[in-house]
Amino acid sequence: MMRGAWTSLALFAALAASARAAEIPPGSTQREGRQLFVQSCGICHMKPSLTSSLYGPALSKETAAGREDAVRGIILGGSQRMPGFQYELRPAQVDAIIRYLATVPAPAAAPPAAAKTGPTQPD
């Protein structure tokens, strides 16, 4: 049962990312990177639906800009909240993911939370 739920989440993440696939030329390193990102990273770093939240931070070109070595280290070695992929991904695949991230636009900033208004209670 749980396996089916994870498979469904991965499928939804892949479908959401397919909209950007048309922008990336076939056979390019970025296309390979997008596919690897969806397969390996999408479960935490992509929203499975509009009403769901992310488990990890949204990644974009701002994440990778000028920090390729740091991003590579985190992908391979992991962090406190993220597993490392040193045994699952080859160095060329990690490089493809980083090149793909360099093409992903930064997420739009969330609107500020509206202050609650309403009647106040007297003391």
Kinemage of the C-alpha trace (Angstrom):
@kinemage 1
@onewidth
@group {chain A} dominant
@subgroup {mainchain}
@vectorlist {calphas} color= white
{ca met a 1} P 0.000 0.000 0.000
{ca met a 2} L 2.751 2.459 1.000
{ca arg a 3} L 4.765 1.538 -2.082
{ca gly a 4} L 1.826 2.473 -4.300
{ca ala a 5} L 1.551 5.866 -2.580
{ca trp a 6} L 5.242 6.625 -3.165
{ca thr a 7} L 4.948 5.513 -6.778
{ca ser a 8} L 1.956 7.806 -7.246
{ca leu a 9} L 3.829 10.725 -5.702
{ca ala a 10} L 6.805 10.143 -7.976
{ca leu a 11} L 4.505 9.929 -11.003
{ca phe a 12} L 2.794 13.208 -10.115
{ca ala a 13} L 6.164 14.891 -9.625
{ca ala a 14} L 7.317 13.625 -13.005
{ca leu a 15} L 4.159 14.904 -14.672
{ca ala a 16} L 4.561 18.320 -13.075
{ca ala a 17} L 8.134 18.527 -14.331
{ca ser a 18} L 7.212 17.401 -17.844
{ca ala a 19} L 5.839 20.856 -18.586
{ca arg a 20} L 9.400 22.186 -18.423
{ca ala a 21} L 10.727 19.295 -20.509
{ca ala a 22} L 9.664 20.953 -23.760
{ca glu a 23} L 11.996 23.874 -23.001
{ca ile a 24} L 15.083 21.634 -22.789
{ca pro a 25} L 16.542 20.303 -26.063
{ca pro a 26} L 16.423 16.504 -26.475
{ca gly a 27} L 19.699 14.719 -25.797
{ca ser a 28} L 21.135 17.596 -23.799
{ca thr a 29} L 22.858 17.277 -20.452
{ca gln a 30} L 20.126 19.455 -18.924
{ca arg a 31} L 17.448 16.989 -20.084
{ca glu a 32} L 19.356 14.121 -18.485
{ca gly a 33} L 19.799 16.259 -15.369
{ca arg a 34} L 16.064 17.016 -15.228
{ca gln a 35} L 15.242 13.324 -15.490
{ca leu a 36} L 17.734 12.438 -12.760
{ca phe a 37} L 16.460 15.301 -10.588
{ca val a 38} L 12.858 14.113 -10.895
{ca gln a 39} L 13.840 10.502 -10.148
{ca ser a 40} L 16.256 11.096 -7.291
{ca cys a 41} L 15.417 14.507 -5.832
{ca gly a 42} L 11.849 15.266 -6.864
{ca ile a 43} L 10.146 13.424 -4.027
{ca cys a 44} L 11.445 16.033 -1.570
{ca his a 45} L 12.318 19.045 -3.718
{ca met a 46} L 9.229 19.182 -5.972
{ca lys a 47} L 5.620 19.756 -4.975
{ca pro a 48} L 3.511 16.680 -5.762
{ca ser a 49} L 0.368 18.839 -5.920
{ca leu a 50} L -0.719 22.434 -5.560
{ca thr a 51} L -1.954 21.923 -2.010
{ca ser a 52} L 1.048 19.948 -0.760
{ca ser a 53} L 4.153 21.409 0.758
{ca leu a 54} L 7.757 20.480 0.097
{ca tyr a 55} L 9.827 18.231 2.361
{ca gly a 56} L 13.050 19.939 1.304
{ca pro a 57} L 13.756 23.412 -0.054
{ca ala a 58} L 12.829 24.289 -3.625
{ca leu a 59} L 15.978 24.173 -5.724
{ca ser a 60} L 16.715 26.564 -8.580
{ca lys a 61} L 19.483 28.399 -10.391
{ca glu a 62} L 19.942 30.493 -7.239
{ca thr a 63} L 20.849 27.292 -5.376
{ca ala a 64} L 23.607 26.331 -7.795
{ca ala a 65} L 24.894 29.754 -8.851
{ca gly a 66} L 28.543 29.924 -7.854
{ca arg a 67} L 28.157 27.066 -5.373
{ca glu a 68} L 28.500 24.055 -7.657
{ca asp a 69} L 31.090 22.376 -5.438
{ca ala a 70} L 28.947 22.816 -2.324
{ca val a 71} L 25.856 21.469 -4.118
{ca arg a 72} L 27.903 18.519 -5.426
{ca gly a 73} L 29.113 17.780 -1.892
{ca ile a 74} L 25.583 17.793 -0.482
{ca ile a 75} L 24.228 15.587 -3.273
{ca leu a 76} L 26.991 13.043 -2.781
{ca gly a 77} L 27.445 13.197 0.994
{ca gly a 78} L 23.986 14.245 2.126
{ca ser a 79} L 23.168 16.312 5.192
{ca gln a 80} L 21.373 15.835 8.506
{ca arg a 81} L 17.983 15.695 6.767
{ca met a 82} L 18.995 14.355 3.348
{ca pro a 83} L 20.578 11.052 2.332
{ca gly a 84} L 23.723 11.078 0.247
{ca phe a 85} L 23.658 9.702 -3.285
{ca gln a 86} L 27.341 8.781 -3.583
{ca tyr a 87} L 26.497 5.141 -4.324
{ca glu a 88} L 23.494 5.797 -6.573
{ca leu a 89} L 24.743 8.595 -8.851
{ca arg a 90} L 27.913 8.785 -10.909
{ca pro a 91} L 29.875 12.081 -10.944
{ca ala a 92} L 28.666 12.831 -14.495
{ca gln a 93} L 25.060 12.397 -13.339
{ca val a 94} L 25.593 14.781 -10.421
{ca asp a 95} L 27.094 17.301 -12.865
{ca ala a 96} L 24.024 16.902 -15.109
{ca ile a 97} L 21.713 17.625 -12.157
{ca ile a 98} L 23.725 20.751 -11.288
{ca arg a 99} L 23.587 21.941 -14.925
{ca tyr a 100} L 19.831 21.357 -14.932
{ca leu a 101} L 19.401 23.333 -11.699
{ca ala a 102} L 21.189 26.236 -13.399
{ca thr a 103} L 18.214 26.430 -15.823
{ca val a 104} L 15.411 26.284 -13.235
{ca pro a 105} L 13.906 29.701 -12.460
{ca ala a 106} L 13.737 30.769 -8.844
{ca pro a 107} L 10.364 30.090 -7.219
{ca ala a 108} L 8.053 33.050 -6.796
{ca ala a 109} L 8.123 34.593 -3.359
{ca ala a 110} L 5.189 33.689 -1.178
{ca pro a 111} L 2.793 36.567 -0.506
{ca pro a 112} L 3.070 38.035 2.985
{ca ala a 113} L 0.652 36.607 5.492
{ca ala a 114} L -2.377 38.819 5.937
{ca ala a 115} L -2.921 40.155 9.428
{ca lys a 116} L -6.029 38.850 11.086
{ca thr a 117} L -8.655 41.518 11.488
{ca gly a 118} L -11.801 41.322 13.457
{ca pro a 119} L -13.473 42.517 16.587
{ca thr a 120} L -11.250 42.827 19.603
{ca gln a 121} L -12.277 41.742 23.047
{ca pro a 122} L -12.285 44.394 25.784
{ca asp a 123} L -10.163 43.648 28.839
